Amino acid sequence: MADAIRLYEKAVHYELDRSLEKPESDAKWAYIEASRAFQKREQRRELEEQQRKNARLKRTVAFVSVLLAVALA
């Protein structure tokens, strides 16, 4: 998704530079900025979700290790 946003930015960059006085250039930049913000939020959400999964996996491994140690003792 981020690559698509970057490609869109490159595609419209020349047009925006050429037409800074046009009102639609402001709308396009606003769209690009909103897309960037959305992408950052999504990446942050995915990272937090992955961190939660990793923490749960670590707890599970620790619990199973304790059970195994108790079973072998």
Phi and psi restraints in degrees (range 20) as a CNS / XPLOR table:
assign (resid 1 and name C) (resid 2 and name N)
       (resid 2 and name CA) (resid 2 and name C) 1.0 -62.5 20.0 2
assign (resid 2 and name N) (resid 2 and name CA)
       (resid 2 and name C) (resid 3 and name N) 1.0 -37.2 20.0 2
assign (resid 2 and name C) (resid 3 and name N)
       (resid 3 and name CA) (resid 3 and name C) 1.0 -64.1 20.0 2
assign (resid 3 and name N) (resid 3 and name CA)
       (resid 3 and name C) (resid 4 and name N) 1.0 -38.5 20.0 2
assign (resid 3 and name C) (resid 4 and name N)
       (resid 4 and name CA) (resid 4 and name C) 1.0 -64.4 20.0 2
assign (resid 4 and name N) (resid 4 and name CA)
       (resid 4 and name C) (resid 5 and name N) 1.0 -39.2 20.0 2
assign (resid 4 and name C) (resid 5 and name N)
       (resid 5 and name CA) (resid 5 and name C) 1.0 -64.8 20.0 2
assign (resid 5 and name N) (resid 5 and name CA)
       (resid 5 and name C) (resid 6 and name N) 1.0 -44.0 20.0 2
assign (resid 5 and name C) (resid 6 and name N)
       (resid 6 and name CA) (resid 6 and name C) 1.0 -63.2 20.0 2
assign (resid 6 and name N) (resid 6 and name CA)
       (resid 6 and name C) (resid 7 and name N) 1.0 -40.7 20.0 2
assign (resid 6 and name C) (resid 7 and name N)
       (resid 7 and name CA) (resid 7 and name C) 1.0 -62.9 20.0 2
assign (resid 7 and name N) (resid 7 and name CA)
       (resid 7 and name C) (resid 8 and name N) 1.0 -41.0 20.0 2
assign (resid 7 and name C) (resid 8 and name N)
       (resid 8 and name CA) (resid 8 and name C) 1.0 -63.5 20.0 2
assign (resid 8 and name N) (resid 8 and name CA)
       (resid 8 and name C) (resid 9 and name N) 1.0 -43.2 20.0 2
assign (resid 8 and name C) (resid 9 and name N)
       (resid 9 and name CA) (resid 9 and name C) 1.0 -59.1 20.0 2
assign (resid 9 and name N) (resid 9 and name CA)
       (resid 9 and name C) (resid 10 and name N) 1.0 -44.7 20.0 2
assign (resid 9 and name C) (resid 10 and name N)
       (resid 10 and name CA) (resid 10 and name C) 1.0 -63.9 20.0 2
assign (resid 10 and name N) (resid 10 and name CA)
       (resid 10 and name C) (resid 11 and name N) 1.0 -38.8 20.0 2
assign (resid 10 and name C) (resid 11 and name N)
       (resid 11 and name CA) (resid 11 and name C) 1.0 -66.0 20.0 2
assign (resid 11 and name N) (resid 11 and name CA)
       (resid 11 and name C) (resid 12 and name N) 1.0 -36.6 20.0 2
assign (resid 11 and name C) (resid 12 and name N)
       (resid 12 and name CA) (resid 12 and name C) 1.0 -97.5 20.0 2
assign (resid 12 and name N) (resid 12 and name CA)
       (resid 12 and name C) (resid 13 and name N) 1.0 -8.1 20.0 2
assign (resid 12 and name C) (resid 13 and name N)
       (resid 13 and name CA) (resid 13 and name C) 1.0 -57.7 20.0 2
assign (resid 13 and name N) (resid 13 and name CA)
       (resid 13 and name C) (resid 14 and name N) 1.0 -49.7 20.0 2
assign (resid 13 and name C) (resid 14 and name N)
       (resid 14 and name CA) (resid 14 and name C) 1.0 -59.6 20.0 2
assign (resid 14 and name N) (resid 14 and name CA)
       (resid 14 and name C) (resid 15 and name N) 1.0 -45.2 20.0 2
assign (resid 14 and name C) (resid 15 and name N)
       (resid 15 and name CA) (resid 15 and name C) 1.0 -62.5 20.0 2
assign (resid 15 and name N) (resid 15 and name CA)
       (resid 15 and name C) (resid 16 and name N) 1.0 -40.8 20.0 2
assign (resid 15 and name C) (resid 16 and name N)
       (resid 16 and name CA) (resid 16 and name C) 1.0 -67.5 20.0 2
assign (resid 16 and name N) (resid 16 and name CA)
       (resid 16 and name C) (resid 17 and name N) 1.0 -40.4 20.0 2
assign (resid 16 and name C) (resid 17 and name N)
       (resid 17 and name CA) (resid 17 and name C) 1.0 -62.4 20.0 2
assign (resid 17 and name N) (resid 17 and name CA)
       (resid 17 and name C) (resid 18 and name N) 1.0 -37.0 20.0 2
assign (resid 17 and name C) (resid 18 and name N)
       (resid 18 and name CA) (resid 18 and name C) 1.0 -73.3 20.0 2
assign (resid 18 and name N) (resid 18 and name CA)
       (resid 18 and name C) (resid 19 and name N) 1.0 -27.7 20.0 2
assign (resid 18 and name C) (resid 19 and name N)
       (resid 19 and name CA) (resid 19 and name C) 1.0 -127.8 20.0 2
assign (resid 19 and name N) (resid 19 and name CA)
       (resid 19 and name C) (resid 20 and name N) 1.0 48.7 20.0 2
assign (resid 19 and name C) (resid 20 and name N)
       (resid 20 and name CA) (resid 20 and name C) 1.0 -64.2 20.0 2
assign (resid 20 and name N) (resid 20 and name CA)
       (resid 20 and name C) (resid 21 and name N) 1.0 -26.6 20.0 2
assign (resid 20 and name C) (resid 21 and name N)
       (resid 21 and name CA) (resid 21 and name C) 1.0 -78.9 20.0 2
assign (resid 21 and name N) (resid 21 and name CA)
       (resid 21 and name C) (resid 22 and name N) 1.0 -15.6 20.0 2
assign (resid 21 and name C) (resid 22 and name N)
       (resid 22 and name CA) (resid 22 and name C) 1.0 -75.5 20.0 2
assign (resid 22 and name N) (resid 22 and name CA)
       (resid 22 and name C) (resid 23 and name N) 1.0 138.9 20.0 2
assign (resid 22 and name C) (resid 23 and name N)
       (resid 23 and name CA) (resid 23 and name C) 1.0 -65.3 20.0 2
assign (resid 23 and name N) (resid 23 and name CA)
       (resid 23 and name C) (resid 24 and name N) 1.0 -27.7 20.0 2
assign (resid 23 and name C) (resid 24 and name N)
       (resid 24 and name CA) (resid 24 and name C) 1.0 -70.0 20.0 2
assign (resid 24 and name N) (resid 24 and name CA)
       (resid 24 and name C) (resid 25 and name N) 1.0 -22.5 20.0 2
assign (resid 24 and name C) (resid 25 and name N)
       (resid 25 and name CA) (resid 25 and name C) 1.0 -65.6 20.0 2
assign (resid 25 and name N) (resid 25 and name CA)
       (resid 25 and name C) (resid 26 and name N) 1.0 -36.9 20.0 2
assign (resid 25 and name C) (resid 26 and name N)
       (resid 26 and name CA) (resid 26 and name C) 1.0 -63.5 20.0 2
assign (resid 26 and name N) (resid 26 and name CA)
       (resid 26 and name C) (resid 27 and name N) 1.0 -40.3 20.0 2
assign (resid 26 and name C) (resid 27 and name N)
       (resid 27 and name CA) (resid 27 and name C) 1.0 -65.9 20.0 2
assign (resid 27 and name N) (resid 27 and name CA)
       (resid 27 and name C) (resid 28 and name N) 1.0 -38.8 20.0 2
assign (resid 27 and name C) (resid 28 and name N)
       (resid 28 and name CA) (resid 28 and name C) 1.0 -67.0 20.0 2
assign (resid 28 and name N) (resid 28 and name CA)
       (resid 28 and name C) (resid 29 and name N) 1.0 -42.6 20.0 2
assign (resid 28 and name C) (resid 29 and name N)
       (resid 29 and name CA) (resid 29 and name C) 1.0 -64.2 20.0 2
assign (resid 29 and name N) (resid 29 and name CA)
       (resid 29 and name C) (resid 30 and name N) 1.0 -38.3 20.0 2
assign (resid 29 and name C) (resid 30 and name N)
       (resid 30 and name CA) (resid 30 and name C) 1.0 -62.2 20.0 2
assign (resid 30 and name N) (resid 30 and name CA)
       (resid 30 and name C) (resid 31 and name N) 1.0 -40.6 20.0 2
assign (resid 30 and name C) (resid 31 and name N)
       (resid 31 and name CA) (resid 31 and name C) 1.0 -62.6 20.0 2
assign (resid 31 and name N) (resid 31 and name CA)
       (resid 31 and name C) (resid 32 and name N) 1.0 -44.8 20.0 2
assign (resid 31 and name C) (resid 32 and name N)
       (resid 32 and name CA) (resid 32 and name C) 1.0 -61.9 20.0 2
assign (resid 32 and name N) (resid 32 and name CA)
       (resid 32 and name C) (resid 33 and name N) 1.0 -45.3 20.0 2
assign (resid 32 and name C) (resid 33 and name N)
       (resid 33 and name CA) (resid 33 and name C) 1.0 -64.6 20.0 2
assign (resid 33 and name N) (resid 33 and name CA)
       (resid 33 and name C) (resid 34 and name N) 1.0 -39.9 20.0 2
assign (resid 33 and name C) (resid 34 and name N)
       (resid 34 and name CA) (resid 34 and name C) 1.0 -65.4 20.0 2
assign (resid 34 and name N) (resid 34 and name CA)
       (resid 34 and name C) (resid 35 and name N) 1.0 -38.7 20.0 2
assign (resid 34 and name C) (resid 35 and name N)
       (resid 35 and name CA) (resid 35 and name C) 1.0 -64.8 20.0 2
assign (resid 35 and name N) (resid 35 and name CA)
       (resid 35 and name C) (resid 36 and name N) 1.0 -41.5 20.0 2
assign (resid 35 and name C) (resid 36 and name N)
       (resid 36 and name CA) (resid 36 and name C) 1.0 -62.1 20.0 2
assign (resid 36 and name N) (resid 36 and name CA)
       (resid 36 and name C) (resid 37 and name N) 1.0 -45.9 20.0 2
assign (resid 36 and name C) (resid 37 and name N)
       (resid 37 and name CA) (resid 37 and name C) 1.0 -62.2 20.0 2
assign (resid 37 and name N) (resid 37 and name CA)
       (resid 37 and name C) (resid 38 and name N) 1.0 -43.0 20.0 2
assign (resid 37 and name C) (resid 38 and name N)
       (resid 38 and name CA) (resid 38 and name C) 1.0 -61.7 20.0 2
assign (resid 38 and name N) (resid 38 and name CA)
       (resid 38 and name C) (resid 39 and name N) 1.0 -44.3 20.0 2
assign (resid 38 and name C) (resid 39 and name N)
       (resid 39 and name CA) (resid 39 and name C) 1.0 -62.2 20.0 2
assign (resid 39 and name N) (resid 39 and name CA)
       (resid 39 and name C) (resid 40 and name N) 1.0 -41.5 20.0 2
assign (resid 39 and name C) (resid 40 and name N)
       (resid 40 and name CA) (resid 40 and name C) 1.0 -64.0 20.0 2
assign (resid 40 and name N) (resid 40 and name CA)
       (resid 40 and name C) (resid 41 and name N) 1.0 -41.6 20.0 2
assign (resid 40 and name C) (resid 41 and name N)
       (resid 41 and name CA) (resid 41 and name C) 1.0 -62.7 20.0 2
assign (resid 41 and name N) (resid 41 and name CA)
       (resid 41 and name C) (resid 42 and name N) 1.0 -42.9 20.0 2
assign (resid 41 and name C) (resid 42 and name N)
       (resid 42 and name CA) (resid 42 and name C) 1.0 -63.7 20.0 2
assign (resid 42 and name N) (resid 42 and name CA)
       (resid 42 and name C) (resid 43 and name N) 1.0 -43.0 20.0 2
assign (resid 42 and name C) (resid 43 and name N)
       (resid 43 and name CA) (resid 43 and name C) 1.0 -63.6 20.0 2
assign (resid 43 and name N) (resid 43 and name CA)
       (resid 43 and name C) (resid 44 and name N) 1.0 -41.9 20.0 2
assign (resid 43 and name C) (resid 44 and name N)
       (resid 44 and name CA) (resid 44 and name C) 1.0 -63.6 20.0 2
assign (resid 44 and name N) (resid 44 and name CA)
       (resid 44 and name C) (resid 45 and name N) 1.0 -42.1 20.0 2
assign (resid 44 and name C) (resid 45 and name N)
       (resid 45 and name CA) (resid 45 and name C) 1.0 -63.3 20.0 2
assign (resid 45 and name N) (resid 45 and name CA)
       (resid 45 and name C) (resid 46 and name N) 1.0 -44.5 20.0 2
assign (resid 45 and name C) (resid 46 and name N)
       (resid 46 and name CA) (resid 46 and name C) 1.0 -64.2 20.0 2
assign (resid 46 and name N) (resid 46 and name CA)
       (resid 46 and name C) (resid 47 and name N) 1.0 -39.7 20.0 2
assign (resid 46 and name C) (resid 47 and name N)
       (resid 47 and name CA) (resid 47 and name C) 1.0 -63.9 20.0 2
assign (resid 47 and name N) (resid 47 and name CA)
       (resid 47 and name C) (resid 48 and name N) 1.0 -44.9 20.0 2
assign (resid 47 and name C) (resid 48 and name N)
       (resid 48 and name CA) (resid 48 and name C) 1.0 -62.7 20.0 2
assign (resid 48 and name N) (resid 48 and name CA)
       (resid 48 and name C) (resid 49 and name N) 1.0 -40.3 20.0 2
assign (resid 48 and name C) (resid 49 and name N)
       (resid 49 and name CA) (resid 49 and name C) 1.0 -63.5 20.0 2
assign (resid 49 and name N) (resid 49 and name CA)
       (resid 49 and name C) (resid 50 and name N) 1.0 -42.7 20.0 2
assign (resid 49 and name C) (resid 50 and name N)
       (resid 50 and name CA) (resid 50 and name C) 1.0 -65.6 20.0 2
assign (resid 50 and name N) (resid 50 and name CA)
       (resid 50 and name C) (resid 51 and name N) 1.0 -37.8 20.0 2
assign (resid 50 and name C) (resid 51 and name N)
       (resid 51 and name CA) (resid 51 and name C) 1.0 -64.9 20.0 2
assign (resid 51 and name N) (resid 51 and name CA)
       (resid 51 and name C) (resid 52 and name N) 1.0 -39.5 20.0 2
assign (resid 51 and name C) (resid 52 and name N)
       (resid 52 and name CA) (resid 52 and name C) 1.0 -63.6 20.0 2
assign (resid 52 and name N) (resid 52 and name CA)
       (resid 52 and name C) (resid 53 and name N) 1.0 -43.3 20.0 2
assign (resid 52 and name C) (resid 53 and name N)
       (resid 53 and name CA) (resid 53 and name C) 1.0 -62.8 20.0 2
assign (resid 53 and name N) (resid 53 and name CA)
       (resid 53 and name C) (resid 54 and name N) 1.0 -42.4 20.0 2
assign (resid 53 and name C) (resid 54 and name N)
       (resid 54 and name CA) (resid 54 and name C) 1.0 -63.3 20.0 2
assign (resid 54 and name N) (resid 54 and name CA)
       (resid 54 and name C) (resid 55 and name N) 1.0 -41.8 20.0 2
assign (resid 54 and name C) (resid 55 and name N)
       (resid 55 and name CA) (resid 55 and name C) 1.0 -63.7 20.0 2
assign (resid 55 and name N) (resid 55 and name CA)
       (resid 55 and name C) (resid 56 and name N) 1.0 -41.4 20.0 2
assign (resid 55 and name C) (resid 56 and name N)
       (resid 56 and name CA) (resid 56 and name C) 1.0 -64.3 20.0 2
assign (resid 56 and name N) (resid 56 and name CA)
       (resid 56 and name C) (resid 57 and name N) 1.0 -41.8 20.0 2
assign (resid 56 and name C) (resid 57 and name N)
       (resid 57 and name CA) (resid 57 and name C) 1.0 -62.3 20.0 2
assign (resid 57 and name N) (resid 57 and name CA)
       (resid 57 and name C) (resid 58 and name N) 1.0 -42.5 20.0 2
assign (resid 57 and name C) (resid 58 and name N)
       (resid 58 and name CA) (resid 58 and name C) 1.0 -61.8 20.0 2
assign (resid 58 and name N) (resid 58 and name CA)
       (resid 58 and name C) (resid 59 and name N) 1.0 -42.7 20.0 2
assign (resid 58 and name C) (resid 59 and name N)
       (resid 59 and name CA) (resid 59 and name C) 1.0 -63.2 20.0 2
assign (resid 59 and name N) (resid 59 and name CA)
       (resid 59 and name C) (resid 60 and name N) 1.0 -41.1 20.0 2
assign (resid 59 and name C) (resid 60 and name N)
       (resid 60 and name CA) (resid 60 and name C) 1.0 -64.1 20.0 2
assign (resid 60 and name N) (resid 60 and name CA)
       (resid 60 and name C) (resid 61 and name N) 1.0 -44.6 20.0 2
assign (resid 60 and name C) (resid 61 and name N)
       (resid 61 and name CA) (resid 61 and name C) 1.0 -63.1 20.0 2
assign (resid 61 and name N) (resid 61 and name CA)
       (resid 61 and name C) (resid 62 and name N) 1.0 -41.9 20.0 2
assign (resid 61 and name C) (resid 62 and name N)
       (resid 62 and name CA) (resid 62 and name C) 1.0 -63.2 20.0 2
assign (resid 62 and name N) (resid 62 and name CA)
       (resid 62 and name C) (resid 63 and name N) 1.0 -43.4 20.0 2
assign (resid 62 and name C) (resid 63 and name N)
       (resid 63 and name CA) (resid 63 and name C) 1.0 -62.9 20.0 2
assign (resid 63 and name N) (resid 63 and name CA)
       (resid 63 and name C) (resid 64 and name N) 1.0 -46.0 20.0 2
assign (resid 63 and name C) (resid 64 and name N)
       (resid 64 and name CA) (resid 64 and name C) 1.0 -64.8 20.0 2
assign (resid 64 and name N) (resid 64 and name CA)
       (resid 64 and name C) (resid 65 and name N) 1.0 -37.8 20.0 2
assign (resid 64 and name C) (resid 65 and name N)
       (resid 65 and name CA) (resid 65 and name C) 1.0 -62.9 20.0 2
assign (resid 65 and name N) (resid 65 and name CA)
       (resid 65 and name C) (resid 66 and name N) 1.0 -41.3 20.0 2
assign (resid 65 and name C) (resid 66 and name N)
       (resid 66 and name CA) (resid 66 and name C) 1.0 -64.6 20.0 2
assign (resid 66 and name N) (resid 66 and name CA)
       (resid 66 and name C) (resid 67 and name N) 1.0 -45.0 20.0 2
assign (resid 66 and name C) (resid 67 and name N)
       (resid 67 and name CA) (resid 67 and name C) 1.0 -60.9 20.0 2
assign (resid 67 and name N) (resid 67 and name CA)
       (resid 67 and name C) (resid 68 and name N) 1.0 -41.5 20.0 2
assign (resid 67 and name C) (resid 68 and name N)
       (resid 68 and name CA) (resid 68 and name C) 1.0 -64.8 20.0 2
assign (resid 68 and name N) (resid 68 and name CA)
       (resid 68 and name C) (resid 69 and name N) 1.0 -41.7 20.0 2
assign (resid 68 and name C) (resid 69 and name N)
       (resid 69 and name CA) (resid 69 and name C) 1.0 -64.0 20.0 2
assign (resid 69 and name N) (resid 69 and name CA)
       (resid 69 and name C) (resid 70 and name N) 1.0 -40.7 20.0 2
assign (resid 69 and name C) (resid 70 and name N)
       (resid 70 and name CA) (resid 70 and name C) 1.0 -67.1 20.0 2
assign (resid 70 and name N) (resid 70 and name CA)
       (resid 70 and name C) (resid 71 and name N) 1.0 -40.8 20.0 2
assign (resid 70 and name C) (resid 71 and name N)
       (resid 71 and name CA) (resid 71 and name C) 1.0 -66.5 20.0 2
assign (resid 71 and name N) (resid 71 and name CA)
       (resid 71 and name C) (resid 72 and name N) 1.0 -34.3 20.0 2
assign (resid 71 and name C) (resid 72 and name N)
       (resid 72 and name CA) (resid 72 and name C) 1.0 -84.3 20.0 2
assign (resid 72 and name N) (resid 72 and name CA)
       (resid 72 and name C) (resid 73 and name N) 1.0 -14.9 20.0 2
